[in-house]
């Protein structure tokens, strides 16, 4: 269960069922048992076109047409809705680099035009999805092929969409640092949900996560090792500053 208007991260090793779940949400696959509901309605009863307009999908390697940035963002919006297209780019944090391009919105991307960075391509893809004004966006390993800066840009954009527009975000990833700010974390293994809860609740179980062949944020591992050695630091530390503050408190008590 993923609450509307929240951010949920789905974790799991290869073959755990993460991508299968994504395809089920888009009705690319049909469940062999059970059912998927959105707002209490079985998605098998929802028109595919309507469903895909309200549940947007961002893939690991976004597909862009060899057309202008405007055409790529507005592929799902009527031509007369230029304001809607530009607003979609704004909320996807894509306007900045578009404005810097030689021809701005008319810059052609792809085979016949400029080559965008991985992070820029993802933001154009997100803007294209946002032009549909979806209620939910599913991001399937959106940062797997990006450098650290590109990863931060895309994850920051996803959180901004959630905060500013109330869009439900489902983030499928294997980068643990990307999920520490999610509202809910779901861990899958062999097609089943094996753990779920807040990031702090899930990452406090370092040993169990390792059993499912999952990494843990480095700061969480360090805090766990310090606690095992007798230093009084909290369970489920997620951020570096949180650990620094805990160590400083222990040092002050020791004085």
C-alpha positions in Angstrom: 0.0 0.0 0.0 1.4 3.4 -1.0 -0.4 6.5 0.4 -1.4 9.2 -2.1 0.8 12.2 -2.1 3.7 10.5 -0.5 7.1 9.2 -1.7 7.7 5.5 -1.6 11.0 3.8 -2.4 11.1 0.2 -3.6 14.3 -1.7 -3.0 15.4 -5.2 -3.9 18.1 -7.2 -5.6 18.1 -8.5 -9.2 15.1 -10.6 -9.8 13.2 -9.4 -6.7 10.2 -8.3 -8.7 10.7 -4.5 -8.7 10.4 -4.0 -12.5 7.6 -6.5 -12.8 5.6 -4.5 -10.3 6.2 -1.4 -12.4 4.9 -3.1 -15.5 1.9 -4.3 -13.6 1.1 -0.8 -12.6 1.1 0.3 -16.2 -1.0 -2.7 -17.3 1.8 -4.0 -19.5 1.4 -7.2 -17.6 -1.8 -8.7 -16.2 -1.8 -10.1 -12.7 -2.1 -13.9 -12.5 -3.6 -13.6 -9.0 -4.6 -10.8 -6.7 -5.3 -7.3 -8.0 -3.9 -3.8 -8.1 -6.2 -0.9 -7.1 -5.8 2.8 -7.4 -8.2 4.8 -5.2 -10.1 1.5 -4.6 -10.6 0.8 -8.3 -9.1 -2.3 -9.9 -6.8 -1.0 -12.7 -8.0 -3.8 -15.0 -11.2 -1.8 -15.2 -9.4 1.5 -16.0 -8.9 2.5 -19.6 -5.2 2.0 -20.5 -4.9 5.5 -22.0 -6.4 7.1 -18.9 -4.3 5.0 -16.6 -1.0 5.9 -18.3 -1.9 9.6 -18.4 -2.3 9.5 -14.6 0.5 7.1 -13.7 3.6 8.4 -15.5 6.7 6.3 -16.0 10.3 7.4 -16.1 12.7 4.7 -17.3 16.4 4.2 -16.6 17.3 5.4 -20.1 14.7 7.9 -21.2 13.7 7.8 -24.8 13.8 11.3 -26.5 12.6 11.9 -30.0 15.0 13.6 -32.5 12.9 16.8 -32.2 13.1 20.1 -30.3 13.0 20.2 -26.5 9.5 21.8 -26.8 8.2 18.9 -28.9 9.7 16.3 -26.5 8.2 17.9 -23.5 4.8 18.6 -25.2 4.4 15.2 -26.9 1.4 14.6 -24.7 0.0 18.1 -24.6 -2.0 20.0 -27.3 0.2 22.5 -29.2 -1.9 25.4 -28.0 -1.0 24.7 -24.4 2.5 26.3 -24.6 2.1 27.7 -21.0 1.4 24.2 -19.7 4.5 22.8 -21.4 6.8 25.5 -20.1 5.3 25.1 -16.6 6.0 21.4 -16.7 9.7 22.2 -17.5 9.8 24.6 -14.6 8.6 22.1 -12.1 10.9 19.5 -13.5 13.9 21.9 -13.0 14.6 21.8 -16.7 14.1 25.5 -17.6 17.6 26.5 -16.6 19.6 24.5 -19.1 16.9 25.0 -21.8 17.4 28.7 -21.5 21.1 28.3 -21.9 20.8 26.2 -25.1 21.7 28.0 -28.4 18.1 28.0 -29.6 16.3 27.5 -26.2 13.1 25.6 -26.6 13.7 25.0 -30.3 17.0 23.2 -29.6 16.9 19.8 -31.3 18.0 16.8 -29.3 19.0 13.3 -30.4 20.7 12.2 -33.6 20.3 15.5 -35.5 21.0 17.9 -32.6 22.7 18.4 -29.4 23.5 15.7 -26.9 22.1 16.3 -23.4 23.7 15.0 -20.3 22.1 12.1 -18.5 20.6 14.3 -15.9 19.3 16.8 -18.5 17.6 14.0 -20.5 15.9 12.7 -17.3 14.6 16.2 -16.5 13.2 16.6 -20.0 11.6 13.2 -19.7 10.1 14.1 -16.3 8.8 17.4 -17.8 7.2 15.4 -20.6 5.4 13.3 -18.0 4.5 16.3 -15.9 2.8 17.9 -19.0 0.2 15.1 -18.6 -0.5 16.3 -15.1 -0.3 12.8 -13.6 -1.3 11.9 -10.1 1.6 9.5 -9.7 5.1 9.0 -11.2 7.0 5.8 -11.2 10.8 6.2 -11.6 12.5 2.9 -12.5 16.2 3.2 -11.6 16.2 6.8 -13.0 19.8 7.5 -11.9 21.5 4.2 -12.6 23.4 5.7 -15.6 24.1 9.1 -14.1 27.1 10.6 -12.3 26.7 11.7 -8.6 25.7 15.2 -9.5 23.1 14.0 -12.1 21.7 11.6 -9.5 21.2 14.4 -7.0 19.5 16.6 -9.6 16.9 13.9 -10.5 16.2 12.8 -6.9 15.9 16.5 -5.8 13.4 17.1 -8.7 11.3 14.1 -7.7 11.0 15.3 -4.1 10.1 18.8 -5.3 7.3 17.4 -7.5 6.0 15.6 -4.4 6.2 18.7 -2.2 5.0 21.4 -4.6 2.4 19.4 -6.7 1.4 16.6 -4.3 2.4 14.0 -6.9 2.8 10.5 -5.5 6.3 9.3 -6.2 7.3 5.6 -6.5 11.1 5.3 -6.7 12.7 2.0 -7.7 16.4 2.2 -7.0 19.4 0.3 -5.7 21.1 3.5 -4.4 20.4 3.5 -0.6 21.3 7.2 -0.2 18.4 8.1 -2.5 15.8 6.6 -0.3 16.6 8.1 3.1 14.2 11.0 2.6 11.3 8.9 1.4 8.1 8.6 3.4 8.0 4.8 3.1 10.5 2.1 2.1 9.4 -1.3 0.7 11.9 -4.1 0.3 11.2 -6.9 -2.1 12.7 -10.4 -2.5 11.6 -13.1 -4.9 8.4 -11.3 -5.7 7.3 -10.7 -2.1 7.4 -7.7 0.2 9.8 -8.8 3.0 10.3 -5.5 4.8 8.5 -2.1 4.9 8.4 1.0 7.1 10.0 4.4 7.4 13.6 4.7 6.2 14.7 4.7 9.9 12.7 1.6 10.7 14.1 -0.3 7.7 17.7 0.9 7.9 17.9 0.1 11.6 17.9 -3.6 10.5 21.4 -3.6 9.0 21.9 -7.4 9.3 18.5 -8.2 7.8 19.1 -5.9 4.8 22.4 -7.7 4.1 20.6 -11.0 4.1 18.7 -9.7 1.1 21.9 -8.7 -0.6 21.2 -5.0 -0.2 23.6 -2.2 0.6 23.1 0.1 3.5 24.0 3.8 3.6 27.6 4.1 4.8 26.8 6.4 7.6 24.2 3.9 8.9 26.8 1.1 8.8 29.3 3.3 10.7 26.7 4.2 13.3 25.9 0.5 13.7 29.5 -0.5 14.2 30.0 2.3 16.8 26.9 1.1 18.6 28.2 -2.5 18.6 31.5 -1.2 20.1 29.6 0.4 23.0 29.2 4.0 21.9 25.7 5.4 22.5 24.5 6.4 19.1 20.9 6.2 17.8 19.5 3.2 15.9 18.9 3.8 12.2 21.1 6.9 11.6 20.4 8.2 8.1 22.4 11.4 7.7 26.0 12.3 8.2 25.2 15.4 10.4 22.9 13.2 12.5 25.9 10.9 13.3 28.2 13.9 13.9 25.7 15.4 16.4 25.4 12.0 18.2 29.1 11.6 18.6 29.5 15.2 19.9 26.8 14.5 22.5 28.7 11.4 23.6 32.0 13.3 23.8 30.4 16.1 25.9 28.9 13.5 28.3 32.4 11.9 28.6 33.9 15.2 29.6 
